[in-house]
Amino acid sequence: MNHLVLPLILKRMGPWFLVLAAIVMLSCMGCGTIITRYVSPNWTPPEPSLPRIYSGTVFDFRCFLHPEMHDTQGIGVFCLVDVPFSFIADTVILPLTIYEQIKYGSYSTGK
């Protein structure tokens, strides 16, 4: 019975379901990068350390592989989907993150 639910939703919503899905996916572009760079100036990673260079990409992989460390149970697949977008965003800001990595080092929990 559950396998019939998605086709029913697609049939009722038609193209709007695809538009909504696209909006959700586009709004998540580079989320790992945004979380590690801009969410909070006092943000500390749940891991012992996180490099500033490609921090969003690393965060996404860790979120997918170890969701218990991030309080993200159930969204591991979204973290994996976000990897290419975070990779692109991290590449765009690479000159800045190289400078910050040299000057400040990795993000650290202080442990």
Rosetta silent file (secondary structure, phi, psi, omega in degrees, C-alpha in Angstrom):
SEQUENCE: MNHLVLPLILKRMGPWFLVLAAIVMLSCMGCGTIITRYVSPNWTPPEPSLPRIYSGTVFDFRCFLHPEMHDTQGIGVFCLVDVPFSFIADTVILPLTIYEQIKYGSYSTGK
SCORE:     score description
SCORE:     0.000 S_00000001
   1 L     0.000  -40.898 -179.361    0.000    0.000    0.000 S_00000001
   2 H   -63.811  -29.997 -178.920    2.811    2.450    0.847 S_00000001
   3 H   -70.466  -10.346  178.294    4.375    1.974   -2.567 S_00000001
   4 H   -93.537   -9.389 -175.301    1.235    3.501   -4.104 S_00000001
   5 H   -68.168  -48.746 -177.390    1.402    6.742   -2.116 S_00000001
   6 H   -61.621  -46.755  176.645    4.097    8.530   -4.145 S_00000001
   7 H   -59.363  -34.814  178.326    2.451    7.896   -7.544 S_00000001
   8 H   -65.699  -42.593  177.894   -0.823    9.185   -6.072 S_00000001
   9 H   -62.846  -45.890 -179.935    0.895   12.356   -4.829 S_00000001
  10 H   -61.642  -39.095 -179.316    2.574   12.872   -8.197 S_00000001
  11 H   -67.362  -41.334 -177.982   -0.724   12.372  -10.009 S_00000001
  12 H   -73.020  -41.421 -176.125   -2.609   14.837   -7.780 S_00000001
  13 H   -85.981  -23.926  179.411    0.075   17.533   -7.654 S_00000001
  14 L    61.322 -137.252 -176.990    1.275   17.104  -11.214 S_00000001
  15 H   -68.637  -18.302 -179.486    4.137   19.380  -12.193 S_00000001
  16 H   -64.514  -31.114  177.270    3.831   21.374   -8.944 S_00000001
  17 H   -63.633  -42.494  179.217    5.423   18.526   -7.041 S_00000001
  18 H   -67.174  -38.623  177.328    8.485   18.725   -9.286 S_00000001
  19 H   -63.911  -45.223  178.811    8.637   22.516   -8.918 S_00000001
  20 H   -62.678  -43.481  178.247    8.402   22.213   -5.137 S_00000001
  21 H   -62.261  -40.309  178.935   11.081   19.504   -5.081 S_00000001
  22 H   -65.522  -40.421  178.706   13.356   21.691   -7.241 S_00000001
  23 H   -63.578  -43.576  178.923   12.865   24.682   -4.930 S_00000001
  24 H   -62.363  -45.243 -179.422   13.719   22.587   -1.894 S_00000001
  25 H   -64.120  -43.101 -179.128   16.824   21.172   -3.585 S_00000001
  26 H   -67.922  -32.236  179.166   18.000   24.604   -4.786 S_00000001
  27 H   -71.140  -17.611  179.857   17.493   26.119   -1.348 S_00000001
  28 L   -94.309    2.617 -177.297   19.842   23.500    0.083 S_00000001
  29 L   -60.441  122.712  176.426   22.676   24.303   -2.323 S_00000001
  30 L    71.563   22.519 -177.453   25.914   24.618   -0.413 S_00000001
  31 H   -57.289  -39.929  179.192   24.258   24.146    2.969 S_00000001
  32 H   -59.713  -40.933  178.375   27.386   22.553    4.442 S_00000001
  33 H   -66.589  -43.323 -179.907   29.414   25.591    3.445 S_00000001
  34 H   -63.857  -42.693 -179.957   26.812   27.982    4.809 S_00000001
  35 H   -61.669  -48.015 -175.446   26.620   26.087    8.105 S_00000001
  36 H   -75.683  -23.496 -176.378   30.376   26.012    8.630 S_00000001
  37 H  -100.236  -40.702 -163.737   31.014   29.571    7.446 S_00000001
  38 H  -126.635   -2.745 -176.433   28.054   31.789    8.223 S_00000001
  39 L   -67.171  -48.811 -178.316   25.569   30.283   10.671 S_00000001
  40 L  -151.300  135.375  178.571   27.200   31.573   13.826 S_00000001
  41 L   -66.888  -21.034  179.940   30.516   33.279   14.506 S_00000001
  42 L  -101.392   15.574 -177.925   30.852   31.158   17.657 S_00000001
  43 L   -64.083  136.150  174.156   29.997   27.879   15.918 S_00000001
  44 L  -124.950  139.142 -177.474   32.100   24.919   16.942 S_00000001
  45 L   -71.771  153.539  176.683   32.087   21.633   15.079 S_00000001
  46 L   -72.224  -15.907  177.420   30.856   18.468   16.802 S_00000001
  47 L   -89.191  166.804  176.897   34.121   16.806   15.808 S_00000001
  48 L   -56.995  -37.749  176.343   37.463   17.578   17.439 S_00000001
  49 E  -156.901  158.937  179.579   38.401   19.756   14.449 S_00000001
  50 E  -142.324  124.058 -179.552   37.223   20.717   10.991 S_00000001
  51 L   -66.110  146.928  176.308   39.484   22.281    8.356 S_00000001
  52 L   -72.684  -33.092  179.850   38.439   25.671    7.037 S_00000001
  53 L   -73.937  122.195 -177.234   39.472   24.658    3.514 S_00000001
  54 L    56.830   38.314 -178.153   36.514   22.797    1.933 S_00000001
  55 H   -64.170  -37.013  179.461   34.799   22.807    5.341 S_00000001
  56 H   -66.226  -41.356  178.800   31.314   22.496    3.835 S_00000001
  57 H   -66.040  -44.646  177.899   32.259   19.476    1.750 S_00000001
  58 H   -62.711  -43.487  178.935   33.958   17.791    4.708 S_00000001
  59 H   -58.399  -44.758 -179.967   30.963   18.639    6.911 S_00000001
  60 H   -62.455  -43.926  178.584   28.559   17.057    4.397 S_00000001
  61 H   -63.251  -42.655  179.411   30.572   13.847    4.182 S_00000001
  62 H   -67.021  -36.678  177.557   30.793   13.629    7.982 S_00000001
  63 H   -62.017  -40.355  179.921   27.063   14.372    8.265 S_00000001
  64 H   -72.203  -44.325 -175.089   26.337   11.484    5.888 S_00000001
  65 H   -79.754  -30.267 -176.990   28.804    9.019    7.406 S_00000001
  66 L  -135.207   66.767 -176.734   28.279    9.945   11.094 S_00000001
  67 H   -62.638  -24.420  179.974   24.817   11.550   11.512 S_00000001
  68 H   -65.528  -22.552  179.829   24.870   10.867   15.270 S_00000001
  69 H   -78.513  -17.779 -172.671   27.660   13.443   15.627 S_00000001
  70 L  -115.127    4.377 -172.670   25.567   16.202   14.076 S_00000001
  71 L    54.237   41.157 -176.897   22.076   15.600   15.481 S_00000001
  72 L  -122.880   32.694  178.887   21.052   15.033   11.873 S_00000001
  73 L   -57.162  134.442  177.620   19.531   11.574   11.949 S_00000001
  74 L    94.435  -11.648  179.701   17.327   11.107    8.938 S_00000001
  75 L  -116.291   14.990 -179.012   18.901   13.732    6.679 S_00000001
  76 H   -55.457  -37.851  179.724   22.084   11.892    5.744 S_00000001
  77 H   -65.195  -39.007  178.036   20.944   11.518    2.143 S_00000001
  78 H   -64.449  -35.203  176.105   20.406   15.277    1.874 S_00000001
  79 H   -63.073  -40.895  179.693   23.947   15.788    3.136 S_00000001
  80 H   -67.689  -39.009  177.774   25.189   13.503    0.383 S_00000001
  81 H   -64.926  -32.276 -177.316   23.120   15.351   -2.235 S_00000001
  82 H   -76.888  -14.622 -175.806   24.589   18.639   -0.979 S_00000001
  83 H   -53.045  -51.135 -178.350   28.218   17.518   -1.461 S_00000001
  84 H   -63.938  -34.215  179.684   28.624   18.801   -5.060 S_00000001
  85 H   -70.117  -41.690  176.167   26.982   22.138   -4.207 S_00000001
  86 H   -65.353  -36.769  177.887   29.157   22.607   -1.139 S_00000001
  87 H   -60.688  -43.263  179.022   32.188   21.633   -3.224 S_00000001
  88 H   -66.036  -46.581  179.615   31.381   24.391   -5.723 S_00000001
  89 H   -62.583  -41.802  178.220   30.719   26.950   -2.970 S_00000001
  90 H   -64.000  -35.656  179.110   33.924   25.941   -1.156 S_00000001
  91 H   -67.677  -38.897  179.428   35.887   26.288   -4.395 S_00000001
  92 H   -62.178  -40.053 -177.762   34.520   29.804   -4.979 S_00000001
  93 L   -97.228   15.296 -176.848   35.671   30.955   -1.527 S_00000001
  94 H   -56.647  -44.768  179.422   38.908   28.930   -1.597 S_00000001
  95 H   -58.072  -40.912  178.085   41.317   31.919   -1.613 S_00000001
  96 H   -65.603  -43.656 -177.060   39.664   33.306    1.528 S_00000001
  97 H   -70.830  -29.745  174.897   39.632   29.952    3.310 S_00000001
  98 H   -63.990  -46.643  177.174   43.297   29.307    2.509 S_00000001
  99 H   -58.235  -47.952 -178.463   44.155   32.651    4.130 S_00000001
 100 H   -66.159  -34.929  178.128   41.945   31.901    7.154 S_00000001
 101 H   -64.457  -41.782  179.675   43.358   28.382    7.508 S_00000001
 102 H   -68.664  -43.605 -175.801   46.898   29.779    7.618 S_00000001
 103 H   -75.809  -44.185 -172.327   45.990   32.633    9.981 S_00000001
 104 H  -109.878  -17.995 -175.779   43.485   30.946   12.343 S_00000001
 105 L    81.690 -169.522 -178.605   43.862   27.192   11.774 S_00000001
 106 L   -73.380  158.420  169.784   41.012   24.670   11.722 S_00000001
 107 E   -64.486  140.559 -176.355   37.668   25.128   13.437 S_00000001
 108 E  -140.951  148.489  177.040   38.043   23.497   16.822 S_00000001
 109 L   -83.012  -10.731 -178.718   35.856   22.464   19.734 S_00000001
 110 L    82.695   11.346  179.794   38.633   23.361   22.127 S_00000001
 111 L   -81.605    0.000    0.000   38.878   19.811   23.421 S_00000001
